[in-house]
Every structure is written in structure tokens, then in C-alpha cells.
Amino acid sequence: MTGHPQGSPVFLLHGTPGSRLGPKPRSSVLYRLGVTLISYDRPGYGGSTRHPKRAVADAAEDIETIADSLGLREFAVVGRSGGGPHALAAAALCRDRVSRTAVLVGIAPSDASGLDWLSGMTDGNVREYETADNDWSKHVERLRLQADRARRDPESMVEVLRTQMTDPDLKVVDDIVIRRLLAETYVEALREGPFGWIDDVSAFRSSWGFRLEDVRGEVLLWHGADDNFSPVSHARWLAGQIPGAQIQIQASTAHFGAVEVLPEILTWLVAERPVPVRTGAGPASGAGIAVP
């Protein structure tokens, strides 16, 4: 937890692969926004115990467990990239506890009717998802090798991603602070192996375990128009399935623009929300991860 000790609680769900150390605004920025930001590692990432064969829907129970431990009855949720489906799971399954939900550069279900799921993705993404569908053992071995390489050379994953990025993403990631943060995030995510990454991919390519029409509350779908990791067509498809969802597509922006837009999204998530009632929650602590 970081930010305002009595602020409005917001869960930030990391991408794939990712960890609780993912880029976020400075604690001072969060304090000014009136936000208590809560991040955690999904099962199999960082220090979190693996949950084999988990579904996207299982994230809702994890979030509720954390919220209960902090004495929170209501909270907002924002998911970035691979965290997007998990944020929607919370909005669908956490009954009336989720006040608002934001999905930044998220993906649609793999069986989305009428959506060419792989269209517009990088060659690397297409290759990996096709391998996951056709030769799971080979896919697992590829992720294991990438995880091993990332632990030995923290910059290696960022360098591989750079070869696939559009110009807007290169402008974001070539900032030395962002590069360092991303490298640290990937190393932490994969320090015990590729298991969280493997299980995320499996969950995305299987039934999510909830219906999008059951997503409740106000939902904002934000997407960079030039995203080639999770194409904007996914956000448009989701907008047509989630009742009352708002969609915001930003021109001249791509996947990693989600890092820069996060403060604006947090402002929307807590706007006109009273300070929550807590039951035994401790104060937020920690300096947070600095992002310009």
C-alpha cells in the first residue's frame, strides 16, 4: 500500500508478466489525489504462491481477501494490460464492493465472437499465443528460457520488447527511469520462475469464469490507438459487451501509454467518492515506485 493513509482505496492489477512493483505514481502524487493504492502479486508471480489452473475469475476472491484483511468494504479497481481481465472479474463477482473499474490496454476473451483476436498484434505475440494453443509444452519451455534470461540480464526483456514497439511506446520506454522500473518489475515477477506468466496465458486462453454482462458499476476502457501488444479492437469489442462501459481511445499513444495516463485514471476512479469507512485497516506505508 502506498499513497494517502486515509485515501480512497484503489487496487492496481499488474500486467503479464508483472508484479506489485509495476510502475505507479509517486506516493506524494497519490497523496495529492487522495488515493490509497494497493498492489499485489498474482499467484505464481514474485513471492506469491502458485495457483495452478487458476481462472481469471479467481482474482475476485483474492482481491476480496485482501480487502477484508485491510478492513475495506468498498474499493475501486484498475487493471493494466493482463490485469484488465482480472479487474473485470472483480467488477463482476465482488458483489457491490467495487465502486468503479478501469481497464487500461486490456484484452478480450480468446473466444470473443466476431473479433479476430490476434489481428494487429506483434509477430512475437502472435507466435507465442499460437504456440500456446498448438504445443503447450513448447510454449512453457519458451517462457522458462525467457524467465531465466530475464533473471540473468534484467534489461533483456525490455530490449526484446523494444524491437516490437511502435514509436509512441519507444518514447515512453526509452526514458531511463521507466526502463529501470520495467526491468525491476520483470525480475521480481519471474524470480521464482515463469509460473505466474504460464498461468496467466492459460487463464486468458480458457474460459474467464464470469460473464461480461455481469460486470457492475461504472467502467472505463482506456486504450492507445497505436497499441500492437493488445490491439484497440479488443477495447472496442469489450465496450460492446459491458453494460454502460465508457471507452476512451487516445491517438498517438500505444501500450505503454498506460503508465503515463494512470494518474488521470486514478482521478476518475475516486472522483466524488467519500473517504471510505474502514474496519481495523492500518495506514498506508512505503515510498512507492517513482514515475515522472
C-alpha positions as CSV (number, residue, x, y, z in Angstrom):
1,M,0.0,0.0,0.0
2,T,1.2,3.5,-0.8
3,G,-0.3,7.0,-1.0
4,H,-2.8,8.7,1.3
5,P,-3.2,6.8,4.6
6,Q,-6.9,7.6,4.7
7,G,-7.5,7.9,1.0
8,S,-9.9,6.1,-1.3
9,P,-8.6,2.6,-1.9
10,V,-7.8,1.5,-5.4
11,F,-6.4,-1.9,-6.4
12,L,-3.8,-1.7,-9.2
13,L,-3.6,-5.1,-11.0
14,H,-0.3,-5.6,-12.9
15,G,0.3,-6.8,-16.4
16,T,1.6,-10.0,-17.9
17,P,4.3,-10.8,-16.9
18,G,4.3,-8.3,-14.0
19,S,4.5,-7.8,-10.3
20,R,3.4,-5.5,-7.5
21,L,6.4,-3.4,-8.3
22,G,5.0,-2.2,-11.6
23,P,5.2,1.5,-12.4
24,K,2.9,3.7,-10.4
25,P,2.8,7.4,-9.4
26,R,4.9,8.6,-6.6
27,S,3.5,8.4,-3.1
28,S,3.3,12.2,-3.0
29,V,1.2,12.3,-6.2
30,L,-1.1,9.6,-4.8
31,Y,-1.5,11.6,-1.6
32,R,-2.5,14.7,-3.5
33,L,-5.0,12.6,-5.4
34,G,-6.4,11.2,-2.2
35,V,-5.7,7.6,-3.2
36,T,-4.5,4.6,-1.2
37,L,-3.0,2.4,-3.9
38,I,-3.0,-1.4,-3.2
39,S,-0.8,-3.7,-5.4
40,Y,-0.2,-7.4,-5.0
41,D,1.4,-10.2,-7.0
42,R,-1.0,-12.6,-8.7
43,P,-0.4,-16.3,-7.8
44,G,2.9,-17.5,-9.2
45,Y,4.5,-14.1,-9.5
46,G,7.1,-12.6,-7.2
47,G,6.6,-14.1,-3.7
48,S,3.0,-15.2,-4.3
49,T,2.3,-19.0,-4.1
50,R,1.3,-20.5,-7.4
51,H,-2.3,-21.5,-8.0
52,P,-2.2,-23.9,-10.9
53,K,-5.1,-23.9,-13.4
54,R,-6.4,-20.7,-11.9
55,A,-9.1,-18.9,-13.9
56,V,-9.3,-15.1,-14.4
57,A,-12.4,-15.2,-12.1
58,D,-10.2,-16.4,-9.2
59,A,-8.7,-12.9,-8.9
60,A,-12.0,-11.7,-7.4
61,E,-11.7,-13.9,-4.4
62,D,-8.0,-12.8,-3.9
63,I,-9.0,-9.1,-4.1
64,E,-11.8,-9.6,-1.6
65,T,-9.5,-11.5,0.8
66,I,-7.0,-8.6,0.7
67,A,-9.8,-6.0,1.1
68,D,-11.2,-7.9,4.1
69,S,-7.7,-8.1,5.7
70,L,-7.4,-4.3,5.3
71,G,-10.9,-3.7,6.6
72,L,-12.2,-2.3,3.3
73,R,-15.9,-2.7,2.4
74,E,-15.6,-0.7,-0.9
75,F,-12.8,-0.1,-3.4
76,A,-12.1,0.8,-7.0
77,V,-10.0,-1.4,-9.3
78,V,-7.7,-0.6,-12.3
79,G,-6.1,-3.3,-14.4
80,R,-3.3,-2.7,-16.8
81,S,-2.8,-5.0,-19.8
82,G,-3.0,-8.5,-18.5
83,G,-4.5,-7.1,-15.3
84,G,-7.5,-5.8,-17.3
85,P,-9.5,-9.1,-17.4
86,H,-8.8,-9.6,-13.7
87,A,-10.2,-6.1,-12.9
88,L,-13.4,-7.0,-14.8
89,A,-13.6,-10.2,-12.8
90,A,-13.7,-8.2,-9.6
91,A,-16.4,-5.9,-11.0
92,A,-18.5,-8.9,-12.0
93,L,-18.0,-11.1,-8.9
94,C,-17.3,-8.9,-5.9
95,R,-21.0,-8.1,-5.5
96,D,-21.4,-4.4,-4.7
97,R,-18.0,-3.8,-3.3
98,V,-16.3,-2.3,-6.5
99,S,-17.2,1.4,-6.9
100,R,-15.6,2.0,-10.3
101,T,-13.4,-0.1,-12.7
102,A,-10.8,1.0,-15.2
103,V,-9.2,-1.2,-17.8
104,L,-6.0,0.1,-19.5
105,V,-4.9,-1.5,-22.7
106,G,-6.7,-4.7,-21.8
107,I,-7.6,-7.8,-23.8
108,A,-10.8,-9.5,-24.8
109,P,-11.6,-13.2,-24.1
110,S,-10.0,-15.5,-26.6
111,D,-13.4,-16.8,-27.8
112,A,-14.8,-13.3,-28.4
113,S,-17.4,-13.7,-31.1
114,G,-16.7,-11.6,-34.2
115,L,-13.2,-10.5,-33.1
116,D,-10.1,-11.5,-34.9
117,W,-8.2,-11.9,-31.6
118,L,-4.7,-11.9,-33.0
119,S,-5.1,-9.3,-35.7
120,G,-2.9,-6.3,-35.1
121,M,-0.6,-7.9,-32.6
122,T,3.1,-8.1,-32.8
123,D,4.6,-11.1,-34.6
124,G,6.1,-12.2,-31.2
125,N,2.7,-12.1,-29.5
126,V,1.0,-14.0,-32.4
127,R,3.8,-16.6,-32.4
128,E,3.5,-17.2,-28.6
129,Y,-0.2,-17.4,-28.5
130,E,-0.3,-19.8,-31.4
131,T,2.3,-21.9,-29.8
132,A,0.3,-21.9,-26.5
133,D,-2.7,-23.2,-28.4
134,N,-0.9,-25.8,-30.5
135,D,2.0,-27.0,-28.4
136,W,1.7,-26.2,-24.8
137,S,4.9,-27.9,-23.7
138,K,6.9,-25.9,-26.2
139,H,5.3,-22.7,-25.0
140,V,6.1,-23.5,-21.4
141,E,9.7,-24.1,-22.3
142,R,10.0,-20.8,-24.2
143,L,8.7,-18.9,-21.2
144,R,11.1,-20.8,-18.9
145,L,14.0,-19.7,-21.1
146,Q,12.8,-16.1,-21.2
147,A,12.4,-16.0,-17.4
148,D,15.9,-17.5,-16.9
149,R,17.4,-14.9,-19.3
150,A,15.5,-12.0,-17.5
151,R,16.9,-13.1,-14.1
152,R,20.5,-13.1,-15.5
153,D,20.1,-9.9,-17.5
154,P,17.3,-7.7,-16.2
155,E,17.4,-5.5,-19.4
156,S,16.9,-8.4,-21.8
157,M,13.1,-8.5,-21.7
158,V,12.9,-4.7,-22.2
159,E,15.3,-5.0,-25.2
160,V,13.2,-7.7,-26.8
161,L,10.0,-5.7,-26.4
162,R,11.7,-2.6,-27.9
163,T,12.2,-4.4,-31.2
164,Q,8.4,-4.8,-31.5
165,M,7.3,-1.4,-30.2
166,T,5.7,1.4,-32.2
167,D,7.1,4.9,-31.9
168,P,4.8,6.1,-29.1
169,D,5.9,3.2,-26.9
170,L,9.6,3.7,-27.7
171,K,9.2,7.3,-26.5
172,V,7.9,6.1,-23.2
173,V,10.2,3.1,-22.6
174,D,13.4,4.9,-23.7
175,D,13.0,7.1,-20.6
176,I,15.8,5.8,-18.3
177,V,13.5,5.7,-15.2
178,I,10.8,3.8,-16.9
179,R,13.3,1.3,-18.3
180,R,14.7,0.7,-14.9
181,L,11.2,0.2,-13.4
182,L,10.2,-2.2,-16.1
183,A,13.4,-4.3,-15.7
184,E,12.9,-4.4,-11.9
185,T,9.2,-5.4,-12.4
186,Y,10.1,-8.3,-14.7
187,V,12.9,-9.6,-12.5
188,E,10.6,-9.6,-9.4
189,A,7.8,-11.2,-11.4
190,L,10.0,-14.1,-12.6
191,R,12.3,-14.5,-9.6
192,E,10.8,-17.9,-8.7
193,G,10.3,-18.9,-12.4
194,P,7.8,-18.4,-15.2
195,F,4.8,-19.9,-13.3
196,G,2.6,-16.7,-13.0
197,W,3.2,-16.0,-16.6
198,I,2.4,-19.5,-17.7
199,D,-0.8,-19.5,-15.6
200,D,-1.9,-16.0,-16.9
201,V,-1.6,-17.2,-20.5
202,S,-3.5,-20.4,-19.7
203,A,-6.3,-18.3,-18.0
204,F,-6.5,-15.9,-20.9
205,R,-6.9,-18.7,-23.5
206,S,-9.5,-20.5,-21.4
207,S,-13.0,-19.5,-20.1
208,W,-12.6,-16.5,-17.9
209,G,-15.2,-17.9,-15.5
210,F,-17.6,-15.0,-15.5
211,R,-19.9,-13.2,-17.9
212,L,-19.0,-9.7,-19.1
213,E,-22.7,-8.7,-18.9
214,D,-22.5,-9.3,-15.2
215,V,-19.8,-6.6,-14.8
216,R,-21.4,-3.9,-12.5
217,G,-20.8,-0.3,-11.8
218,E,-19.1,2.4,-13.9
219,V,-16.4,1.0,-16.2
220,L,-13.8,3.0,-18.2
221,L,-11.9,1.3,-21.0
222,W,-8.8,3.2,-22.0
223,H,-6.6,2.3,-24.9
224,G,-3.8,3.7,-27.0
225,A,-4.8,3.8,-30.7
226,D,-1.4,2.5,-31.8
227,D,-1.2,-0.4,-29.4
228,N,0.2,-3.5,-31.1
229,F,0.5,-5.7,-28.0
230,S,-3.2,-5.7,-27.1
231,P,-4.8,-4.0,-30.1
232,V,-7.5,-1.4,-29.7
233,S,-10.0,-3.7,-31.4
234,H,-10.1,-5.6,-28.1
235,A,-11.3,-2.5,-26.2
236,R,-13.9,-1.8,-28.8
237,W,-15.2,-5.3,-28.5
238,L,-15.3,-5.1,-24.7
239,A,-17.2,-1.8,-24.9
240,G,-19.9,-3.6,-26.8
241,Q,-20.3,-6.3,-24.2
242,I,-20.1,-4.5,-20.9
243,P,-23.3,-2.6,-20.0
244,G,-22.8,1.1,-19.9
245,A,-19.0,1.0,-20.4
246,Q,-17.2,4.1,-21.4
247,I,-14.4,3.9,-23.9
248,Q,-11.5,6.3,-24.4
249,I,-9.1,5.8,-27.3
250,Q,-6.1,8.1,-27.3
251,A,-4.4,9.0,-30.5
252,S,-0.6,8.8,-31.0
253,T,-0.4,6.6,-27.9
254,A,0.3,2.8,-27.6
255,H,0.6,0.1,-25.0
256,F,2.9,1.7,-22.5
257,G,1.0,4.9,-22.6
258,A,-1.0,3.3,-19.8
259,V,1.9,4.1,-17.5
260,E,1.6,7.8,-18.2
261,V,-2.2,8.0,-18.1
262,L,-2.5,6.3,-14.7
263,P,-2.8,9.5,-12.6
264,E,-5.6,10.7,-14.8
265,I,-7.4,7.4,-14.5
266,L,-6.9,7.3,-10.7
267,T,-8.5,10.8,-10.5
268,W,-11.6,9.4,-12.3
269,L,-11.7,6.3,-10.1
270,V,-12.0,8.3,-6.9
271,A,-13.9,11.3,-8.2
272,E,-16.8,12.4,-5.9
273,R,-16.2,9.4,-3.7
274,P,-16.3,9.9,0.1
275,V,-13.4,8.7,2.3
276,P,-14.2,5.0,2.9
277,V,-15.2,3.5,6.2
278,R,-12.6,1.1,7.3
279,T,-12.7,-1.6,9.9
280,G,-9.3,-2.0,11.5
281,A,-7.2,-1.1,8.5
282,G,-3.7,0.1,9.1
283,P,-2.2,3.2,7.5
284,A,-0.7,3.1,4.0
285,S,3.1,2.9,4.0
286,G,6.0,2.9,1.6
287,A,7.5,5.4,-0.8
288,G,6.0,3.8,-3.9
289,I,7.6,3.4,-7.3
290,A,8.6,6.7,-8.9
291,V,7.2,7.6,-12.3
292,P,7.7,11.1,-13.8
